[in-house]
Amino acid sequence: MKKRRKKKSKRVEPLHVIEPNAGGIDIGSTEIYIAVPHDRDSDPVRCFETFTEDLHHAAKWLKECGIESVAMESTGVYWIPIFQILETYEIEVVLVNARHVKNVPGRKTDVLDCQWLQYLHSVGLLRGSFRPPQEVCVVRSILRHRDNLVKMSATHTQHMHKALTQMNLQIHHVISDITGTTGLAILDAILAGERDPKKLAELKDRRIKADEATIEKSLVGDYRSEHLFTLQQSLKMYRFYRGMINDCDIEIEKYLEKFKSQIDSEISPPPPETAKRKKKQRNEPNFDLRTHMYRILGTDLIQITGVNVQTTHVIFTEIGPDVSKFPTGDNFASWLGLCPNNKITGGKVFSSKTKTCANRVANVLRLAAQSLWHSQSYLGIYFRRMRARHGAPKAITATAHKLARIIYHLIKYKEKFDESIFAIQEEQHKKRQLKRMKQQAHSMGFQLVPIELQG
């Protein structure tokens, strides 16, 4: 019998190493695991606790191993301390999305995770997440904290509504805002012991549309002690949080004054606001935020229909005054998650939905797009056209995508917003619509005849 020759197994060549001085870090709340190339240390994987002293030891060990860049997942807020320490040691940190570095199922341990990150980073398969400059991150942290305070104050406003309803006082249904001038005056009088509806109704501000008789009727109820107690507690907490919000505004303004001006607001002041935007919103900062944004960004985004000063503030704190990290508007819209995420297999499109991502800029742009429901501007016409064609959810996303491209262009080139340029696009749309109507009429044996409109 002939002996069978054993087939020689082919050796799979590893990918070419692009970054030889790369490391990987697996982040945890109490300990971190760090992996370096095998030729740098006899123990290439080490575990460190998350105390500040131990993190400095980890950074020194990375320097001894000749590591110049490390990759780690942006897990919660646990990555921030080690990120800041590694920056002081001049070690580049690449923050990556956990979805992009998912390991083989069934083989997930802390040691394997850090080694997997180190390998992917060394062969150049990882892309770092966008992070604005440190001075922008400072303002971003305070603004996010301020947003949480606004939500907490709104929660206590709901508690006040609940206490009033339990006492069958319908004042919060008669006036639009219980935390306004009239509402707070009436609540303070009630908690001070006043029960006469007529005297309470006399505290009405002249701007309230409801008459005193209606307000007096809404203030007749059952003033129970337990509900008065919860009303008093909720009002105190509401005012406490509003005071903290004012402190945040002072701190934010202090940091905004340190930013370099792209334009001199005194020589070239921002364009005047439209009549609809003169009314200040409830949660708007207590300082001239619009001028700061105009000065820092070099353009006035408020002129874009649907965009307000708080929208501009969120865009600035999440991106910064420079959008050069995004080569084109398409890249910017893709980072926001406002582009179709095509899934094509075998030549068939299985899905084209936008990818799920918690992006604050995308959220505020969607809110801005939703506010264009009744706008007579080009953007409002575009939103209603998309809504008629695809429905409201897709129309909001499409309009937010258009807003993102406009904002990217204005910030990049420091130009003023000019809605007249959209007239060309609208004219082209009308020509396409007319051509389509003519084709439909011709296919049915009719002919369109223009008429002169009397006007």
Buried (B, 14 or more C-beta within 10 A) or exposed (E): EEEEEEEEEEEEEEEEEEBEBBBBBBBBEEBBBBBBBEEBBEEBBBBBBBEEEBBBBBBEBBBEBBBBBBBBBBEEEBBEBBBEBBEEEEBBBBBBBEEEBEBEEEEEEBEBBBBBBBBBBBBEBBEBEEBBEEBBBBBBEBBEBBBEBBEBBBEBBEBBBBBBBBBEBBBBEBBEEBBBBBBBBBBEBBBEEBEEBEEBBBBBEEEBEBEBEBBBBBBEBEBEEEBBEBBBBBBEBBBBBBEBBBEBBEBBBEEBEEBEEBBEBEEEEBEEEEEEBEEEEEBBBEBBBBBBBBBBBBBBBBBBBBBBBBBBBBBBBBBBBBBEEBEEBBBBBBBBBBBBEEEEEEEEEEEEEBEEEEBBBBBBBBBBBBBBBEBEBBBBBBBBBBBEEEEEEBBBBBBBBBBBBBBBBBBBEEEEBEEEEBEEEEEEEEEEEEEEEEEEEEEEEEEEEEEEEEE
